[in-house]
Each structure stands twice: as C-alpha cells, then as structure tokens.
Amino acid sequence: MGMRARSPGAGSADPGLTRLRRTGRILRVAGLLLLAGGAGLLAESWGRPAALRWAVQAAAVMAAVLVRLETSLALNHLPRSPRLLPSLGAANLLTLGRAALIAAMAGFLFQDPPGGLSGEWLRWAPGGLYLLAVLMDHLDGRVARATGTVTRLGELLDTEIDALGLLVASLLLFSGGKAPVVFVSVGIGYYGVRAARRIRMWAGRGIGEVRPRPGARMVAGCEMGFAALALLPVLSPEATTPAGWVMAGVFLAGMAKDWLIICGHASPDGRPLRPWLRAVEAAAARALPLLLRAAVAGGVVLSVTQPCPLRGAAAQAGVVVLGALCTLGVAARVAGMLLSLVAAGFVTAACGGAGEVLTLTAAVSLMMTGAGHPRIWQPEDVFFLKNQK
C-alpha cells in the first residue's frame, strides 16, 4: 500500500559495467605505479628535473587514454550482440599495454638524452618502446579473434591507440631532426579528418562513409614500421628525411581520397565518382609504378658506378639483384623494402651520394605502391593487402 512499483534495474547499476569500472580503477593504480617506477629509473641516468618532466608528459597521455576508456566502457560488447561483457579481455588489455608504451614514449618529447655511457640506453628507449608497441599491434587482434572477443570497444581502442602512437612518433622524429615537418601530418591526419567530419556535421552537410581499404591499412603499417626504425639510433637524418617525405606524400594522398569519400565525390571504397577524377587516378596507377621502377634502375646504376670503400662486392651484387627485381616487377614490394634498408645504410655511412638517395626514395615509394602493370610476379600482395588485421 502506497509503494510505487520499481522498474527492473532501477537504482542499481549494470553489474557488468560495475566490474569494468573496477578494472578501470585497477588500471589507474597500475599506471601510477608504472609512472613512479619509470621516473625513479630515469632519475638515476637523466637527473630529477628531466625525469619529472618525463613523468608529467607520460601521465598526461596515460590519463587521456584512461578517460577515453572510462567513457567508452558501454561499447564492450560483440558487434552483433548488445550484451555487455563484464571483462575487458586479454586483447583489450594488450591494446592498453600498447597505450602505456606510447605514453612512456611521450615523456621523451622535446627532451635531449644525456651524453656519456650512462645515458646511451636512453637514445634507444623511444624507438624500442614504439617498436614493441608496433609488434603488439599485430598480436591484440589475433588474440581477440582467437578468443571470440572482438568488441566495439576493442575496435575503437585499436584505432585510437594506433593514431596516438603515430602522433607521438611523428613529433619525436620531427623534434629530433630525423623527419621533415610535413611528416607530422601523418600524426595529426586522423585527428584532422575527425575534426573536419564534425565541422561538416555541424554545418548540416552530408558525410560519406569511409570503409576500410586494404591498401590504406598497408600504408599505415608502413608508416608505423618506418617510424619505429627511424626512432632507433641506427639511421642518420640524411637517410630518414627523404624516406619521411615519401611516407608523408603517400599518406596525404590517402587522406585526400578519404576526404573525397566524406564529401561524396567518391564511393565508400574510394572509387572517384567524377569521370575526370577516375581518369586521373587510372593514369597515375598506370604510370607511377613504371616511373618508380625506372627510378630504381637509375639509382642503382648511379650507386654501383660510384666507388665506396665501405661497399664490398657482395653488397654491390645485392644492390644489383634487388634493383633488378624491382625493375622487372618481381616481388617488388619486398625487394623495395630490402633495397631501401640497404640504401639507407649506405647513406647513413656516408657512402656514395645522389645514387643512394634516389635508390632509397624510389625503393620506399615502390614498396608502398607495388610494381603496377606489366609485372612478372608479386605474391607478397596476398600478405600485405589481404592478410590485414
């Protein structure tokens, strides 16, 4: 009598959401412990002021990730089921582990490592952290599929952590003088597209749906791999800068295609809707790979005709073989990747000149575009373009 009926669940939180929030609190404590441990370790080699700055910068990035996690916990469900999973699962924890590595990287932004033997390992730290994060990027998706826990939350976190990692890596490369300022566009591109979409939405204009494209995923993987290698103190700015220009150019071309889709000038899979755009794209797809193969051949000829005491007969033969594979269109992506690494090593060692730089830029470009047509054999596309995460 006089009692009002209560709706099911009223006054009580979803038990699954409660468990997820409890996990979030545990992750916050773990993050604080990692920051304290990292700052203590760095204080010995770097000094307290630099270690404190590292901790503040890393904490800011880590806090942003944990806030994003907290506000997105309701997405922790399978794509075709609305039921909330009460556990983040191993895959999401791996993704958050990648986020912790990237936060640790961010602590090194705009700071110079100390000189001497005591600080030598710090020169390897940013690149080592990002290399580990890139390797883990291929693991969390496999774990999610193997355990049947591919969730909307996992998809969101994976995309945003990838973007965050590229942002931090591009800023580290630019601030360290190992990439041109245009390479920072690779880091801010994801956020720029998101901002542009929101502006169009506020303006009441249509927004096209950008579907995942195998080629775009491959380009992103190349950008991440390049950033990880360039952050390591093994290649000089003379080698990483021209490669950075190529990477940025390919990335901006992909962003332009995404923008055409968003504005309704291309289909969701990236095919231009206007005839003149289709003609330009078709002409570029035919001509560019052939020009790059010719550039590789020219660069190799210049390289082998320039004497260098550091380049022995075996290295010369390797360059010629890899250059021939690229020029003929035989496994051109793999050959281009290997040739670009060899050329980057020669440039770093100040061995040769224009020939090595031309070979490096052309080989990197060919690795990302493929051999085009006509070609003899390009089996690696099965892996690079079809076996995507």
N, C-alpha and C positions, 0 to 999 in steps of 0.2 A: 504494500500500500504506500503510494507516494513515491515509490522508487522508479527512476527512469531507466528504460532499457538501454544497455550499452552495446554499441556495435562491436563486432568481433575485432579484437586487436586494439580497441580504443584504450588509450592511456598506457599502452605497452609498446615498446619498440620491437621491431623485427629482430628475432634472436640472431639471425644470420648477420644482419647489419651490426648488431652489438658485438659479435665476435670479430668482425672485420675491423671495427673501430678499436677494439682491444689490441688487435695485431698492429694497427697503426701506432698506438701508443708505445708498444714494444719497439717498433722500428725507430721511433723518435729517440728513445733511450739509447738504442744501439748506435744511432747516428751521432749522438753527443759523445758516446764513448770513443767512437772512431775518430772524431774531430780532436778530442783531448789527446788520444794516443798519437795521432799524426803530428799535432803541434809539438808535443813533447819530443818526438823523434827528430823533427826538423830543427828544433831549438838548439840541439847539440851541434849540427853542421852549418846552420844558416843564421843562427842568432835569434834572440827572442822577438825583436820587432818584426822581422820577416816572417817568422813562424806565426806570430799573432795575426799578421795581415793575411797569411795563407788561411788560417782558421776562419777569419771573418768572411773572406770571399767564398770559401768552400761551404760555410754554414748558410750563406745566402742562397746558393744554388740548391743545396740539400733541402732547405726549408721550402723553396718554391716547388720542388718535386713532391714533398710530403703533403703540402697543401693541395696540390693537384690530385694526389691520390685520395686524400680525405674527401674532397668534393666529388669524386667520381666513383666511390665505392658501390653505388647503386648499379653500376654497369658490370658488376662482377657476375655475369650470367652468360650462359651459352647463347650463340647468335639466334637459335630458334626456340629458346625456352626463356620465359620471364622469371623463372625461379632463381632467386639469389643464391649463389654458392657461398657457404659460410667461411671458406678458407681461400686465401689468395692463391695457393698452389705453388708448386715448385717453379713453374715457368715465370709467373709474375715476380716471384722473389729473385730469380735470376735477372730479370729486367731491372728491378730496383737495385740489385747489386751493380749493374752497369751504371745506373744513375749515381751511385756512390762513387764509383771510379771517376766519372765525369766531374762530379763536384770536387773531388780531390784535384783533378786537373785544373779546374777553375781557380784554385788557390794560387797557381803559379802565374796567372795572368799579370802582365806588366811588372814582373819582378825578375831581376837578373840573378842567376845562381851564383853562389860564391866561387871564388877561384881556389886553386890548390887541390890536393888529392882528397881532402875531407869533403869537398863539395862535388867531386866528379860524378858521383851517383845521381846527384840532383839533375844533372844535364840529361840523364836518361829517364827520369821519373815521368814527365808529361807524356812522352812518346810511349813509354812502357805501359802506363795506365790506359792510354787510348787504344793501344794495340790489343790489350787484354779485353777492353770493352767491345772492340770490333769482333774479336773471336767469339765472345759470349753472345753477340748478336745473332750468330748462326745457331746457337745452342738453345736459347729460350723458346724459339718457335718449334724446334724439333721436340723439345720436352712437352710443350703444350699439346702438340698433335699426338704424341705417343701416349699421353695420359688422358686424352679426351677432355682437356680443359682449355680449349681455345675460347676465350671470353672476349666480350666487347671491351672490358677494362684492359685486358692484355693487348688488344689491337691498338687501343688509344695510347697506352703507355709505351709500347714498342715504337710507334711512330714519333711520339713526342721526345722520347729519350734519344732516338736517332738524330732528330733535328737539334736537340740540345747539344749533343756531342759534336756535331759538325759546327755549330756556332762557336763553342769554346775552342775547338781545334783550329778553326779558321782565324780566330782572334789571336791565339797563341802563335800561329805561323806568321801572321802579319806583324805582330808586335816584336817577334824575334827576327824579322827581316828575311824570312825564308819563303815568303809568298807575297805577290803584289796585292795592293789594296783591293783590287777587283775580286780577289778570291774570297774576301769577306762576304760577297754576295751569296756564296754557297752556304754560308752560315745563317744569313738573315732571310734567304729566299722563302723558306717555309713560313716564317712569321709575316713576311711581306704579303704573300698570297692570302694568308688568313685575314690580314687587315683589309686587303682590297676586297675580299668577298664580303666582309661585314659592311664596308662602305657602300657597296652595291646593294646589299640587303636593306640598309637604312634608306637608301635612295629609292627603293621600290623597284629596282631593275632586276631582270631575270638573271639567274645564276645557273650555269651549266654544271652537270655532274662530271667530275674528273674521275675516271675509272683507273685502277692500277694498270700500268703498262709494263710488260717485261723489260723493255728497253730502258725505261725510266728507273726501274729497280736496279738494273745492272749499272747504270751511270752512278746512282747513289752509292753502290758498293765500291765502284772505282774511286769515287771522291773520298770515301772513308778510308780505303786502303792507302791512297796517296797521302792523306793527312797523317795517318799513323806512321808511315815510313818517313815522311818529311820531318816529323817532330823528333825522330831519333837523331842523335848527333853523328850520323854516318854519311849524310849527303850535304854538300855545300849549298849556299843560296844560289850560286851560279847554275846548279843543276835543278833545284826545286822551283825556282822562279819561272822559267819557261814552261815547265810542266804545270805550274799553277795557273798560268794564263790559259793553257789549253783546257784544263779542268773547268775553269770559270766560264770559258766560252761555251763549252758543251752544256754546262748546267744552265746558263742563261737561255740557250736555245730551247731547252726543255721547259723552262719557266714560261717562255713565250708561247709555246704550244699549249701549256696548261691555261694560260690567260685567254687564248683563242677559244678554248673549250668553255671556260667560265663565261665569256662574253657571247657565246652562242655562234661563233664563227667556225667551229669545228665540232665534229661528233664526239661523244664521250670517249671513244678510243683514240682520238687525236687526228682523225682524217679531216682536212680542211673542207669546208662546205662551199667556198667560193672557187670558181674554176681557175682563176689566176694563181690563187694560193696553192691549189693542187698541182698546177704546172710547175711552180717554183720549187715545191717540195720534191716532186718527181725528178726534176732536173738536178737538184742538189744531191739526191740519193744516188743518182747515176754517176755524176761527175766527181763528187768529193772523194769517195774512196779511191778512185783511179788516180786522182791528183796526189793523194796521200801516199799511195804505193810508189808513184814516180818520185815523190819527195824522199821517201825512204831510200830508194835506189841511189838517188843523187847524193844523199847524206852519207851513205855507206862508201860510195866511190871517193868522196872527199876525205872521209876518215882514213881509209886504208892507204891513201896516197900521201897522207901527212905523217912523217916519221915521228915516233914517240918511243923513248927507251922503256917506258912502263908497259907498253903493249907488245907482248910477245907473239910468236907465230900462232900459238893456239888461240889466243884472244882474237887475232886478226881473222883466223879461219872461222871462229864462232860468229863474229860480226857479219862476215860474208854469207854464211849459211842462213842466219836469221834474217838478214836483209833479203836474201833470195826467196825465202818462204813468204815474207811479207809482200814482196813484189809480185810473185806468182799467184798469190791468193791461196796459200796452203796453211791452214791453221793460223790465219793471220792475227787473230786476237792474242793467242798465246805467244806466237812469235814476236808480236809487237810489244807485249808486256816484258818478255825476256830481253828483247833488244833495248827497250827503254831503260831497263835496270843497268845493263852493261854500259850504255852510253852515259847514263847519269854517273856511274862510277868513274868513267874516263874524264868527264867534265869536272867532277869533284877533285880528281887527282891532277887537274890542270894539264891533261894530256890531249893535245890536239886543239881544235878551235871551232870554227864555224861548222865543219862537217859533223862533229859530235852533237852540237846544239840542234842542227837541222834534223839529224837522225833521231834525237831524243823527242823533239816536239812532234815529228811526223809519226814516230812509232807509238807515242802515247795517244795521239789522235786516232790512229788506225786501230789500236786496242779497243777504243770506245765505239767506233763506227762500224768495224768489220770490214771485210775486203770488198763488199759490194759485188757487182757482176760485170764482166765474167770473172769467175774464180774457179779454182780446181777443187778445193776441199776445205770445209770449215766446220768440223764436227763439234768444236767446243761450244757452238751456239746452243746445243742441246742442254748443256750445263748452265751457261751464262744467261740464256733467255727463257728456258723452260723450267729448270730446277730452281725456281725462285722460292724464297722463304715464305 
